[in-house]
Amino acid sequence: MPSGAWDAPNDRTTHATSATRAPLPLLQRRAVFLTSVPLVYRRWQGLAPLLASWACAAAHAQTPALNDPEKKTTDPAANNAAAAATPTVPALSTVEVVDSAQAQRRFDSAASHTSVAVDGFAATTPLVHLSEILAGQAGVVAQDRGNYAQDLQIAVRGFGARSTFGVRGVRVLVDGIPASMPDGQGQAATAHLPSAAQVDVLRGPLAQLYGNAAGGVVQVTTRDPRPGGAAQAGVAVGSYGQRLVDASLDFGDQRLGGLVDLSHFETNGWRAHSAARRTHFNGKLVARPDGRTRITALLNLYDQPLAQDPLGLDLAQFQSDPRQAVAVATAFDTRKSVAQNQLGVVLEHQLNTVDSLQLRAYGGTRQLTQHLSFSGAAANSAGGVVDLDRGYHGVGMAWTRALRMPSGLPLTWTVGMDANRMSEHRQGFVNQSGASGDLRRNENDRATNTDLYAQLDAWISPRWRAVAGFRASQVRVEVDDHFITPANPDDSGGRTWRHTSPVAGLVWSATDTLNLYANIGRGFETPTLSEMAYSSGNSGPNFGLSAARSRQWEVGAKYKGENQQLDVAWFDTRSRGEIVPVETVNGRSVFQNVDNVRRRGLELAWRAEMGAWTPRASYTYLDAYFGNPYTGAGGAAIAAGNRLPGTARHMAQLAVDYAPTPRWRVGGTVNLAGAVFANDTNTASAPGYAVAGLNAGYQLGNAAPGSTRWQVWARLDNLFNRRYAGTLIVNDGNGRFFEPAAGRRLMVGVRAQFL
């Protein structure tokens, strides 16, 4: 798996680490090198490993140690000479140098890439949802549905907007391990934010190097253990019965160290029938047996025994009482329970000064039971209770060579392979007022992908750098039906898709503070098993459904001055075979392919540091529409020019943080969004909104070894108690499109850190 298309090699940054850990090659972010190889365990007790493997890390080009990691020349060869001539200077702290080097690589990359640092101690937010971190990122929509049974809604440049549950069209990685399955369906709830170090988002053509359903890539990276050890504990309470407890422990040293973090969250829910509770464990162990080897193991256990589903509301219900749950939600006791566990190991090893090899593996299990809003008693129904038992695993390898051309300029290439497998036993039962009844579905589903990829990154002159790569993918899904009756014939079958995704990019360093870039690429998105489950006429799975294919390009500029940074990007994507609904039969959604779907727009992001003030702003213009007319669900005519449902044409965030002293921090945000259509016909929509929020934090104590420090924080959302639809259930067959956002709500907490 290309471990992070966001960081390109850069010989214009400083590393105070050893020469064997110089800059990362394109698609190999340090966080991804920690690509955990999660082996999965079945339950919280009696853990049994499913799979384990080794992994070696990608090579890094040798980087000179310059005096200032923030300053660069535009001549990498000149940097080498300067490094040789420069006397030894006091080494900066590893954290400081790595952070500045990563920031420089993002600035020099040929991609739209943003990174948000996460501090599990100083954050003035509970760190329960990714939406807390991703809010305000240009080109990204991350919305808390207020419904823990359906996970977050994440969209990148319009990809993923149609997903009515989980994450679709956006690749999600947690420590390099796919949280997206081979068919493209994923979930973000299993990312453990209290122990995270950063969240990265890659947008645009270069994201296609991640393979299927990579309209964008979101990666969460767990922090490294603190050398010497530490402990932390925190509690928080909030409106509508929110309760959060978290505790972590760091142990060991640089040679062998680890961290464990356990959190528990509960809520009564803002809406009726929306209570939830979940427990999350994240562990990381890092061993460095020598200066060229690093072994990392990660264990992630997620248990959500209850997540009630209040369902969406129609317009009249939304306007009259947005906190209500529809009658069928209580009649059928709609809810979901999930248990997901995975374990991983990775070995990174530098072979020599130019070569490195990476091998990795992971595995996991996921058990899910979901009660839907209908009985599913009909003889040809799939049932109103979903019960699945899933196992998944994968392996990958990569070989990277980082060297210098005769001109002295750096060149890096990487070749690799990924193979991922998912197998699940899926059953469906009649929903008898919230209890499981007779069997209506019994099948084994499988989804696999095998991908080969390569990339080349070269400075072709002191001011120009070129990036090129491709990924050849094969995705296969299979259904083995074991529930065969006269009313429900054998639905067994399979389908294979193959696609090659080439990408290319170019960066021009116009000045030391201004980079201009352009890139182009092709991508694809297969239908998920759930999207191809039914076909017109109820004749079994829709194995004729094709994969969507897209052509993308973008141009952009990045400016980084002394105290401010500005990113601008214009993008354009044209898709063939976009997957859209064609009809709903007995509660079953049937999908089809349509051509000429466009997504184009503008992204702006600005950030500054003005003494104690840190203002920032972002804006996204997204023009996403159907270019050709077609016949949609229920025979409705979809006109050319209709906007893609679930996408707002305008979104913006204005925010400012104020730190009058090192102990105090206060901030405020205003989020703005335009109107959003709820269906392909554009006959239903949610109005735009403007919502304000406040946050504050105060620290006590100091960070000296052996001391204790405290953080008291508070967060107030929806300050003016605005009524608006936070998310939409796109193309809902019952017209229940609207998922209301919570009203004014407050959460306060305290954390203690023992150093």
PALO-416787 format. One record per residue (C-alpha): residue in three letters; z negated, x negated, y. Coordinates in steps of 0.25 Angstrom, whole numbers, plus 5000, padded with zeros to 4 digits. Layout:
PALO-416787
ALAZXY ...
***
This chain:
PALO-416787
MET500050005000 PRO500349945014 SER498949925018 GLY499149955033 ALA500449965040 TRP499649955053 ASP499349805054 ALA500449705055 PRO500249555054 ASN499949495068 ASP499849345070 ARG499449375084 THR497949415081 THR496749335077 HIS495949335064 ALA494649265063 THR494649285048 SER495249185038 ALA496749155038 THR496949235025 ARG496549365033 ALA497549355044 PRO498349475049 LEU498649595040 PRO500149625037 LEU500749755041 LEU500249865032 GLN499049785027 ARG497949825036 ARG496549755033 ALA495949895030 VAL497049915020 PHE496749785014 LEU495449855011 THR496249955004 SER495249994994 VAL495550014980 PRO494750134978 LEU494450154964 VAL494050294962 TYR492850354956 ARG492750494951 ARG491450544956 TRP490250504965 GLN489450474952 GLY490050404940 LEU491150324947 ALA492150274938 PRO493250184943 LEU494650224941 LEU495350104946 ALA495149964952 SER496049854957 TRP496249734965 ALA496949704978 CYS497349594986 ALA497549595001 ALA498749575010 ALA499049445016 HIS498949405030 ALA499749315039 GLN498949205045 THR498449235059 PRO498049125069 ALA496649135076 LEU496949155090 ASN495849155101 ASP495949305104 PRO496249405094 GLU496649505104 LYS497749415111 LYS499049375104 THR500349305108 THR501649365104 ASP502049245096 PRO501449235082 ALA501949095080 ALA501249055093 ASN499949115088 ASN500049015076 ALA500148895085 ALA499048945094 ALA498148965083 ALA498448825077 ALA498148765091 THR496948855094 PRO495548795092 THR494548865083 VAL493848975091 PRO492649055087 ALA493049165077 LEU492949305081 SER492249405072 THR493049455061 VAL492949595065 GLU493449575079 VAL494549485075 VAL495049585064 ASP494949705073 SER495749635084 ALA496749585074 GLN496949725068 ALA497149785082 GLN498149675085 ARG498949705072 ARG498949855076 PHE499449815090 ASP500549725084 SER500949825073 ALA502349905072 ALA501550035070 SER500750145076 HIS499450115071 THR498050145076 SER496650105071 VAL495350165074 ALA494050085071 VAL492950155065 ASP491450115067 GLY490550195057 PHE489350155066 ALA489850175080 ALA490750295078 THR490350415087 THR490950505076 PRO490450545062 LEU491650475055 VAL491950595046 HIS493350625049 LEU494550535051 SER494950625063 GLU493750565070 ILE494450425070 LEU495950465071 ALA495750565082 GLY496650525094 GLN497550425086 ALA498950445091 GLY499850505081 VAL498750545072 VAL498050685070 ALA496750685062 GLN496050815063 ASP494750865056 ARG495151005050 GLY493651045050 ASN493951065036 TYR493450965026 ALA494251035014 GLN495550995020 ASP495350855026 LEU495850795039 GLN497150825045 ILE497850695048 ALA499250685054 VAL500050565059 ARG501250585068 GLY501350725062 PHE501250675047 GLY500150755040 ALA500050865050 ARG500550965039 SER499350935029 THR498451055027 PHE497450965019 GLY497150825018 VAL498150715024 ARG499650725022 GLY500750635027 VAL499750535032 ARG499350415023 VAL497850395023 LEU497150265018 VAL495750235016 ASP495550085015 GLY496950075011 ILE496750174999 PRO497650295000 ALA496950425004 SER498350485002 MET498850514988 PRO500150474983 ASP500750604987 GLY500350595001 GLN499150685002 GLY497850625007 GLN496450645013 ALA495750575024 ALA494250625021 THR493950515011 ALA494050405022 HIS492550365025 LEU492550345040 PRO491050295042 SER491450165034 ALA492850155040 ALA493250035049 GLN494550095055 VAL495550205053 ASP497050165055 VAL498250255057 LEU499650205055 ARG500850295061 GLY502350285060 PRO503350225051 LEU502550105046 ALA501550205040 GLN502650235030 LEU502350105023 TYR501150185017 GLY502050265009 ASN502050415006 ALA501550515017 ALA501250405027 GLY501650475040 GLY500450395045 VAL499350315039 VAL497850325041 GLN496950225035 VAL495450215035 THR494750075033 THR493350055028 ARG492649945036 ASP492149815029 PRO490749795025 ARG489849735036 PRO489449595032 GLY487949575030 GLY487749725027 ALA487349845036 ALA486949995034 GLN487250115042 ALA486850265041 GLY487150385050 VAL486950535051 ALA487650635060 VAL487550785062 GLY488450875069 SER488951025072 TYR489251115061 GLY488351045051 GLN488950915051 ARG488150805044 LEU488450665041 VAL487750555035 ASP488250415033 ALA487750275027 SER488350145024 LEU487950005019 ASP488649875021 PHE488249755012 GLY488649615008 ASP489349505016 GLN490749455019 ARG490949415004 LEU490549544998 GLY490149665006 GLY490249815005 LEU489949945012 VAL489550085007 ASP489550205016 LEU489150345012 SER489250475021 HIS489050625020 PHE489550725029 GLU489350875029 THR489750995038 ASN489551145039 GLY490951155046 TRP491351205059 ARG492051325052 ALA491551415042 HIS491751365028 SER491951225032 ALA490751145027 ALA490951015020 ARG490150895015 ARG490650765010 THR490050625005 HIS490850495007 PHE490550355002 ASN491350235005 GLY491150095000 LYS491749955002 LEU491549824996 VAL492249695001 ALA492249564993 ARG492749434998 PRO492649334987 ASP493449224995 GLY494149215008 ARG495449265003 THR495049384995 ARG494449524998 ILE494049634989 THR493749774994 ALA493249894986 LEU493050034992 LEU492450154986 ASN492550294993 LEU491850414987 TYR492050554994 ASP491450684990 GLN491650814998 PRO491050924989 LEU491251024999 ALA492251055010 GLN492451205014 ASP493851245018 PRO493751355030 LEU495351355029 GLY496251375041 LEU496251495051 ASP497351585056 LEU497551595071 ALA496751715073 GLN495551665065 PHE495651535072 GLN495551605086 SER494451695082 ASP493451605074 PRO493951465071 ARG492651435064 GLN492951535053 ALA493451515039 VAL494451615033 ALA493951715023 VAL494651645011 ALA493951515014 THR492651585010 ALA493251675000 PHE493751564992 ASP492751464996 THR493851365001 ARG493251215000 LYS493551084994 SER492750974987 VAL493250824986 ALA492750704979 GLN493550574980 ASN493250434976 GLN493950304976 LEU493650154974 GLY494450034978 VAL494549884977 VAL495449784984 LEU495649634983 GLU496249564995 HIS496749414992 GLN497549325000 LEU498449244991 ASN498749135001 THR499049115016 VAL500249215015 ASP500149305003 SER499149414999 LEU499149514988 GLN498549654988 LEU498249734976 ARG497449864977 ALA497049994969 TYR496250114972 GLY495950244965 GLY495250374967 THR494850514963 ARG494750644970 GLN494250774966 LEU494550894974 THR494151044973 GLN494751144983 HIS494551294984 LEU495751354992 SER495851484999 PHE496451574988 SER496151604974 GLY497451554968 ALA497251654956 ALA498751684955 ALA499351634941 ASN500351544948 SER499251494959 ALA498751354959 GLY497351404961 GLY496451414973 VAL495551294969 VAL496051154968 ASP495451054959 LEU495950914958 ASP495450784952 ARG496250664957 GLY496350524954 TYR497150424962 HIS497350274962 GLY498350164967 VAL498650024967 GLY499349934977 MET499849794980 ALA500349714991 TRP500849564993 THR500849515008 ARG501449385013 ALA501149345027 LEU501849225032 ARG502649165044 MET504049155046 PRO504749015051 SER504549065065 GLY503049065063 LEU503049215064 PRO502249305054 LEU502949385043 THR502149465033 TRP502749545021 THR502049635011 VAL502449704998 GLY501649804990 MET501549914981 ASP500650044980 ALA500450144969 ASN499550264970 ARG499250374960 MET498650504961 SER498350604949 GLU497550734950 HIS497150844941 ARG497350974950 GLN496851104946 GLY496851244953 PHE495951364950 VAL495751504955 ASN494851504967 GLN493851614964 SER493151634977 GLY492851484978 ALA492651464963 SER493651404953 GLY494351504944 ASP495551494934 LEU496451374933 ARG497751384941 ARG498251244942 ASN498051124933 GLU498950994935 ASN498950844936 ASP499650794948 ARG500050654951 ALA500550574963 THR500950434963 ASN501650334972 THR502150194970 ASP502550114983 LEU503149984986 TYR503049925000 ALA503449805008 GLN503349765023 LEU503749645032 ASP503049615045 ALA503649495053 TRP503549445067 ILE505049425070 SER504749355084 PRO503449335092 ARG503549475098 TRP504249555087 ARG503749595074 ALA504449675063 VAL503849755052 ALA504649815040 GLY504249875027 PHE504549985016 ARG503750065006 ALA504450124993 SER503650234988 GLN503750324975 VAL502850444975 ARG502750534963 VAL502050664961 GLU501850744947 VAL501250874943 ASP500750894928 ASP500451044927 HIS499451094917 PHE499351234922 ILE500551304916 THR500651454915 PRO501751564916 ALA501351584930 ASN501151434933 PRO502251354926 ASP502251204924 ASP502251134938 SER502350994932 GLY503250894938 GLY503450774948 ARG504150714959 THR504450574964 TRP504750524978 ARG505250394982 HIS505350334996 THR505550205004 SER504850195017 PRO505450085026 VAL504750045039 ALA505149945050 GLY504449905063 LEU504549815075 VAL503549765085 TRP503849695098 SER502649625105 ALA503149655120 THR501949585125 ASP500549545120 THR500049685123 LEU501249775120 ASN501949795107 LEU503149885105 TYR503449935091 ALA504450015083 ASN504550055068 ILE505350145059 GLY505150195045 ARG505250305034 GLY504250375026 PHE504050485016 GLU503050595012 THR502950654999 PRO502450794996 THR501050804991 LEU500650864978 SER500050984985 GLU501351004993 MET502251004981 ALA501351084973 TYR502151214974 SER503551254976 SER504351384980 GLY504351484969 ASN503051424964 SER503851344954 GLY502851224953 PRO502751104962 ASN503851074972 PHE504350944966 GLY505550964975 LEU504850934988 SER505350804994 ALA504550695001 ALA504650695017 ARG505350575022 SER505250525037 ARG505850425046 GLN504950365057 TRP505050275069 GLU504150245080 VAL504050155092 GLY502850115100 ALA502050025109 LYS500649965108 TYR500049905121 LYS498649835120 GLY498049785133 GLU496749725136 ASN496049855137 GLN496949965132 GLN497949995121 LEU499150085121 ASP500050135109 VAL501250215110 ALA502150265099 TRP503350355098 PHE503750405084 ASP504750485077 THR504850535062 ARG505850615055 SER505550675042 ARG506450735031 GLY505850825020 GLU504550855027 ILE503650935018 VAL503351075024 PRO502951205018 VAL503951305013 GLU503151425008 THR501751465003 VAL501651534990 ASN500351594985 GLY499551484994 ARG500451374989 SER501251294999 VAL502651254996 PHE503351135003 GLN504751095007 ASN505450985014 VAL506150995028 ASP506850895035 ASN506850835049 VAL505450845053 ARG505150755066 ARG503850695071 ARG503950615083 GLY503050585095 LEU502250485103 GLU500950425102 LEU500050355113 ALA498750295111 TRP497950225122 ARG496550155122 ALA495850075133 GLU494550005135 MET494050015149 GLY492649955149 ALA491650055143 TRP492850155142 THR493750165130 PRO494850275133 ARG495950315123 ALA497050415122 SER498150455112 TYR499250545112 THR500250595102 TYR501550675104 LEU502050725091 ASP503350805090 ALA503450845075 TYR504450955072 PHE505451005061 GLY506850965065 ASN507551055055 PRO507251205053 TYR506851255039 THR506151365032 GLY504651355030 ALA503551425023 GLY503851575021 GLY505251565025 ALA504851535040 ALA505951465048 ILE505451335054 ALA506351295066 ALA506851155069 GLY505851105080 ASN504651165075 ARG503451075076 LEU502751025063 PRO501451105061 GLY500151025063 THR500650935074 ALA500350935088 ARG501350885098 HIS500250825107 MET498950755104 ALA498050665112 GLN496650615113 LEU495950555125 ALA494650485122 VAL493650395129 ASP492450315124 TYR491450255134 ALA490450145130 PRO489550125142 THR488650025134 PRO488849965120 ARG487850075114 TRP488550195120 ARG489850255118 VAL490350395122 GLY491750455121 GLY492650575122 THR493950625117 VAL494950735120 ASN495950775109 LEU497150855113 ALA498250915104 GLY499351005106 ALA499751135099 VAL500051125084 PHE500851215075 ALA500251265062 ASN501551295054 ASP503051255053 THR503551385060 ASN502651345072 THR502151485073 ALA500651455073 SER499951345081 ALA498651285086 PRO498551265101 GLY498251125106 TYR496851075110 ALA496050975118 VAL494650945112 ALA493650845117 GLY492550765110 LEU491450675114 ASN490650565106 ALA489550465109 GLY488750355102 TYR487550265105 GLN487150145098 LEU485750085096 GLY485349945091 ASN486249825089 ALA487249775078 ALA486449645076 PRO486149615061 GLY484949675056 SER484849785067 THR485049935067 ARG485950005076 TRP486150155078 GLN487350245083 VAL487050385088 TRP488350465090 ALA488850605094 ARG490250665093 LEU490550805100 ASP491950865096 ASN492650975102 LEU491850965115 PHE492351095121 ASN492351175108 ARG493851195109 ARG494451295098 TYR495651235092 ALA496351205078 GLY496051065074 THR497051075062 LEU498051165057 ILE498351205042 VAL499851185044 ASN500751295038 ASP499551375032 GLY500151495024 ASN499051585028 GLY499151555043 ARG497751485043 PHE498251365051 PHE497051335060 GLU495951245057 PRO494951255069 ALA494351125074 ALA492851135075 GLY492151165089 ARG491251085097 ARG490450995087 LEU489450885088 MET489050775079 VAL487950665081 GLY487550555072 VAL486750425071 ARG487050295064 ALA486250175060 GLN486750045056 PHE485849935050 LEU486449795051 
***
